Amino acid sequence: MHLTHGTSPSSFRHPWLAALCLLPGLSSSGAQAVEGLEERIRRLEQAATSASAINSGDNAWMLVSCAMVLMMTAPGLILFYGGLVRSKNVLATMMHSLILMGLVSVLWVVFGYSIAFGEGNAFFGNPLQYFFLRGVGGQPNPDYAPSIPHQTFMLFQMMFAIITPALISGAVAERIKFGAYVLFIALWVTVVYFPLAHMVWGKGGCFNWALGGSIPILDFAGGTVVHISSGVSALVCAIMLGRRSGYPREPMPPHNVVLSLIGTGLLWVGWFGFNAGSALSANALATSALAATHFSAAAAGLSWSVMEWLTRGKPSVLGAASGMVAGLATITPASGFVTIPSALVFGLLAGIVCYLAVSKLKTRFGYDDSLDVFGVHGVGSMLGMFLLGWVASADANPLIASTFKLGDQVVSLVGSTRQVVNQLVGIVATAALSAGVTFVLLKVVNALVGLRVSEEEEDAGLDTTQHGESAYND
């Protein structure tokens, strides 16, 4: 009997294979065949173990959440923003969100996911680790979501990457060149969104409270990564592009509030996937986050309407919708860390503070944030991040009391002055990064292709001048 080098009957994990190998006259090639069979069995056992780790209920919920978050962009944000602009710019405004479903998805596959969630340093992941999604398959990534396929987690996070830059488009509506917008967004997601996602949510990111960060910032579903980054960047874009022609002298009412209301409803429903899906499991935390999301939006819609009623004499339908979106943006970072009574307070304050930001702050400084991205998303999530530092509760999420460590000492992240300081660090760092990089990128894009359409093109409308189409042809 001849055995291949390094192989003995005892090396086989299955006794019947070892016995087969000892049969008289078994050749070396026969032993190799048996050894190959052993390897195939080992792989099957590994696959079975991996499959048993996947919870079908969790995976089903996360796949539904993927669809819900994508629905927030199309048709949710498309309709919400599209109805708020003048009829000559509706298609161009819708295209700003639609095109990102393709652009950001491609960048995510090539290197975006790897920068955001690959292993690296405190600021960004290795862009080559998951290059073209190499190694991102059906087995779970235990660092992020041990009960769903790695690919499911990747898809869910991609939907966030799509909608975040789409929010910025509301500040530059009706006056930016389409080519400039596409180039700016491609650069922005690469040097702002992907690294910021790693810093807050990626393993070893400097602000990750659960996976090795040095400054524990609580951000459940994107207060910093999504809303503050896009809101502050939107403000810089609005200032650098300048006001729309005729603003604020000429009235520029929404051309179709009905479309915006339909978009609001789709955003609200999709936001359940956005926030509750961030639990990454169909568990009690997802339920708690969904409840907090709903009650904050409801309370904010009421408080915004009351503010309008008191200051303008009539509560507008569009105002109620704006308040609801403000409540959703404000609760986003806190949705998985606060109780329902706290969520109600978040919403009530969101409606008041964001209303003042839109009606007073913008007027005071005179910037033309066309669709109030900064006043609703930026200000709202800054408020939510700050309040979260005070009221983060272990009743909503017990892990915040026992996960973060300094050395060997467990440090609780429940509401306290210390956690407020951490939250403020997150706000300031995100705002500074977003503002500074956006300023530089706009300068670069303007030098390369120019940012703004001509006055004649703006007067004619971006639908025809940028896309050669018209939304209404009757």
N, C-alpha and C positions, 0 to 999 in steps of 0.2 A: 504494500500500500504506500502511495506517495501523497503527501499533503503539500499544498503550496506553502511558501515561506511565511512563518508567523502564524500559521493556523494549526490548531489542534482540536480534537473532538470536544474538549471542554470549553472551547471558545464560542461554540454555538449556544444561543440562549434557549433553543428548543431541543430537548433530549432526543426526539425522534429524528431530527436532522443529524445529530451526532452519531446515532446508531447507524443511519444510512451511510454516513461517511466511513464507518468501520467495516462495511461489507467487503468481503474478499473480491479482489479484482477491480475495485473502483479506481478509475484512472484519475490523473491530475485534473483533466478537463471536467470530469464528472464532479470532482470536489469543488471546482470553481463554480460549476452550475448550482450546486447545493448552496455554496456561499452566496451566490447572487440571489437565490431564493430567500435566504436569510435576510439579505439587505432589503428586498422588496417587502417582506413581512414587517421589518422594522419601520419602514416608511409608512406602511398602512397603519401601524399602531400609533405612530406620531400623528398622522392625519386624523385618526379617530379621537385621540386625546384632544387635539386642537378643536375638532368639531364639537366635542362635548363641552368645551369651554364657552362656546357661543350660545347665548341665550336667544332663542328665536323670537321671543316677545320683545326683548330689548332691540334686536336688530330690526324687527318690523316697525317699532316706534321710531327708530332713528331714520329709517328709509322714508317714512311718512314725514318726519321733520325736515329731511332734505327737500322734499317736494314743497313743503309749506314755506320754507325760507326762500326757495327760488321763486315761489309765487309772490312773495313780497316785492321782488324786483319786477317780474312780469307775470301778471298784469298789474300788481298792486301799485308800485311806485310809478310805473309808466302812466297809469290813469290818474293818479293823484297829482303828479307834476304836470301831465299833459293838459288837464282841465284848468290849471291855474294860470297858464300863459295865454297870450292873445292868439287868435285863430291862425294867424299867419306863421306862427312858430310852433304849433302843436306837434307836428311830425318830427321836427328837429329835436324838440325836447324829449319826445318819446324815444327817439333813436339814441340819445345819450345813455339811456339805461339799457336799451335792447342790445347795443353793440358790445356792451361789457360782458354779456353772457357768453359771447364768443371769445373776446380778447382776454379776459381774466382767466377763463377756463384753460386756454392754451398756455398762458404763462404759468398757471398753477401746475399743470402737468410737467412742464419742462424743468422749472426750478423753484416755483413759488412755494409748493408744499414743503420742499426740502429746506428752504430757508426758514420757514415758519415753524416746522415741527421736527426737523432733523436735529441730530446731536451736534452741538457746536460750542459756542461760548455764551456769555451772558447777554449778548445782543443779537446774534443771528445764528441759525443752524447751518450746517455744511450743505451748500447748494448742490453738491454731487451725491450726497448719501441716497436721496430718493430721486435722482435725476431721471426724468421721464417716468417717474413713479416706479422705478426699479425696486423690487422687494415689498411693494405695497399690494398685498393680495388678500386672500381669504382668512389668513390667520390673524388673531387679535394682536394689537400692540399693547402689552400689559401696562406700559407707562401711562397710556392715555385712556384706553377703553377696553378692559379685559374681557368684556362679554359680547363684543360685536367684532365683525371683521375689520381689519385695519383699513380696508378699502371703503367701508361704510363711514368710518371716522373721517377719512380724507375727503369724501364727497360732502359730508355735512359741513366741514370747515370751509370748503370751497365756496359754498353758498354765501357765507359771510364775506368772503373776499370779493364776491361779485357785487353785493349790494352796497358795501361801504363806499367805494368811489362813486357809485351811482348817486349817492346822496349829495355829493359835491356839485353835481350838475345843476342842482336847483339854484345855486348862487350865481352861475354864469349863464343862465338861460337867456335866450333872445339876443346874444351878441358875440358869442365865441365862435371862431372858425372850427369846423368839424375836425379837420386834420390836426389842428393844434390841441383840441380836446383829447383826441385819441392818443397822441404822442405824450401829452402831459400825464394822462391816466396810466399809461404803460410804465412810465418812469416812476410815478407816485406810488403805485402798488409795490414796485420793486424795492424802493428805498425807504418807504414809510410803512406801508401796511404789513408786508411780510416780516420785516425785522421786529415791528412792534408786536405782532402776534406771537413771535417767539419770546420776546421779553416778558410778556404777561402770561401766556399760556403754554409755551414750549418748555420742555424739560431743561432745567438749568438756566432758564431765563431770569434776568436780574429781579423781576417783579413777581415771579411765580411763587405763590404762597405754599403750594402743595408739592412742588417738584424741584426743590433745591435753590430757590431764589434767595437773594440776600435782603431784599426789602419786600416784606409781604403785603402786597396790594390785593385787596379783594375786588374782583371784577368778574362776575359770574358769566355774563353773556356779551360783553363788549362795550361797556361805558367808555373805557379808554380806547381800546383797539378800534372800535367802530365809530361811535358817535362823537367823542371829543376830537379824535383825529380828523374825521371828515368835517365836523362843524368848524373847527379852527382853520383848517385848510380852505374851506368854503369862504370864510371871512377874508382871508388873505387874497383869494382869487377875486372876490367881488371888489375889493379895494384896488387891486392892481389892474383889473380890466377897466375900471371906471364905471360910471353910471350908464344905464341905457339912455339912448337919445330921447330927450323930453322928460326924463325923470328928474325931480318929482312933480314938475309943472303939469304934465299931461296925465289924465287918468289912464290907468292901465289895468282895468278890471279883468278877472278871470273870464275866459270865453265860455267855459262850461263847468259850472260848479257840480253838476250832476256826475260828471266823470270823476271829479275829485272825491265825491262822497263814496262812489263805488270803490275807488282806490283805497279810501280810508278803511272801509269794511274789510277789504282783502288784506290790508296791512295788519289790522288788528288780529284777524284769524291767523295769518301767517306768523305773527309775533309769538303765538303760543309755541310753535315749533322752534322759533328763534331762542326763546328763553327756557321753556320747559325741556326742549331738546338738548339744551346745554348740560342737563343732568347726565346725558349719555347713557341713560338706562330708563326703563319704564318702571320707576320706583316712586317712593313717597316724596323724594326731593323734586321729581318732575311735577308731581301734583301741586306741591307747595309753590314752586316757581310759576306754574300756570295760574294758580289762584292769585298770587301777588301781581302778576302781569295784568290780569283782568281788572282787579279792583283799583289799581293805580290809574289805568286808562279811564275807567268810569268816573272816578273822582276828579281827575284832571279835566275831563270834558265839562263837568258841572262847574268847577271853579272858574275856568276860562269864560264860560257863558255868563256867570254871575259878574265877573269883572267887566265884561262888555256891557252888560245890562246897566251896571252902576256908572260907568264912564261915558257910554255912548247912547244910552237910553233904550237900546234894542240888542238882544243877543242874536248874533248871526249864525246861520247854519255852518258856514265855513269856519267861523270861530270855534264852534263846538268840535268840529272835526280836527282842527289844529290843536285844540286842547287835548283831545284823545291821543293824538300822535305824541304830543309833549309828555303825557303821562307814561306812554310806552317807552319813550327814550329815557326818561328819568328812572324808571324802575329797572331797566335792563341790567345795570351792573349789580343791583341789589336783589334781583328776583330770587336767587337761590340762597339768600342769607338773611331774609327778614320775614317776620310774621305778617299776617293779613292786616292787623291794625296799623302796623308801621307802613305797609304798602298804601293804605288809604291816605295816610298823612303825606307820603311821598307824592301821591297824585294830586291832592288838594294844593300843596305848595307848588307843584309843577305848573298847574294851570295859572296860578297867580304870577309866579316869577317869569315864566316863559311869555306870558301875555305882556308883561311890562318890558321884557327884552325886545319883543317884536314891535310894540307900539311906542315905546319911549326911547329905549337905547338906540335903536336904528335911526329914529328921527333926530336924536341929539347929535349923533356923530355923522349922519348923512351918507352912510354907505348904502349901496344898492345890492343887498342880498336878495335877489329877485324873489325867491320862494321861502325865505326865512329859515335857511338851513342852520345857521349859527344860533339864531334865537330859540329854535325849537330843539334841535339835536345837540348842539354844542353846550348851550346854557343848561338844558335839561339834564344831560348826563353829568355835567360838572356838579350840579345840585345833588343828583343821585349819589355820586361818588362821595361827596362830602357828608351827606346825611347817613350813608351806610357806615361810615366810620364810627358814628355815635350809637347806632342801633343794631349792628350786626348781631344776630342771635344764634346761640347754640341750639335753641329749640327748633329753629328752621333748618340748621345744618350743623350737626354735632361735630363734624370734622374740624371746624375752625377753632375749636377749643383744644384740640389734641394733636394736630398735624405738624404745625410749623415748629422748628427747633432752632435755637441758637446754641451751637455746640451740642451738648448733651441735654440741654434744658428745654423742655416744652414751653412754648410761649402761646398763650391764648390770644386769639384775634377777635374776640367778641368786642362789642362796642366799648370804646374807651378813648381818652385823649390821645394815647399813644397811637391807636389805630387811625384816628382822624389825621394825625401827622403823616402816617404812611399814605393815606388816601390823597392828601394834598400833594405829596411828592409825586404820586402817580399823575394827578391832574396837571401839575406844572411841567413835569417831564414830557408828557404826551403833547401838551400844547406847544411847548418850546420846539420839540422835534418837528411837529407837523407844520408849524408856522415857518420855521427857519428853512426847512427843506423845500416847502412849497414855494417860498419866495425865490429861492435859487432856481428851482425847476422852471418856474414861469419866466424868469429872465432868459434861461437857456432856450426854451421853446419859442419865446418871442424873437430871439436872435435868429433862430433857425427858420421858422415858418411864419412868424407873426401870430399874435393871439386873437386879434379882434377883426371882425368883418368891417368892410367900409361902411360909411354912413348911408350910402345908397343901398347897399345890400341889406343893412339893418332895417331901413324903411320898407323895402320890398318884402322882407320876411325871410327867415332862414329856411323855411320849407322849400321855397323855389330856388333860392340862391345857393344853398348848400346841398340840396338833394334832388332838385328838379321835379318836385312833386307838390301837390296841394291836398290838404286833408279834406276839403269840401269843394266839390266840383259842380254843384247844382247851379 
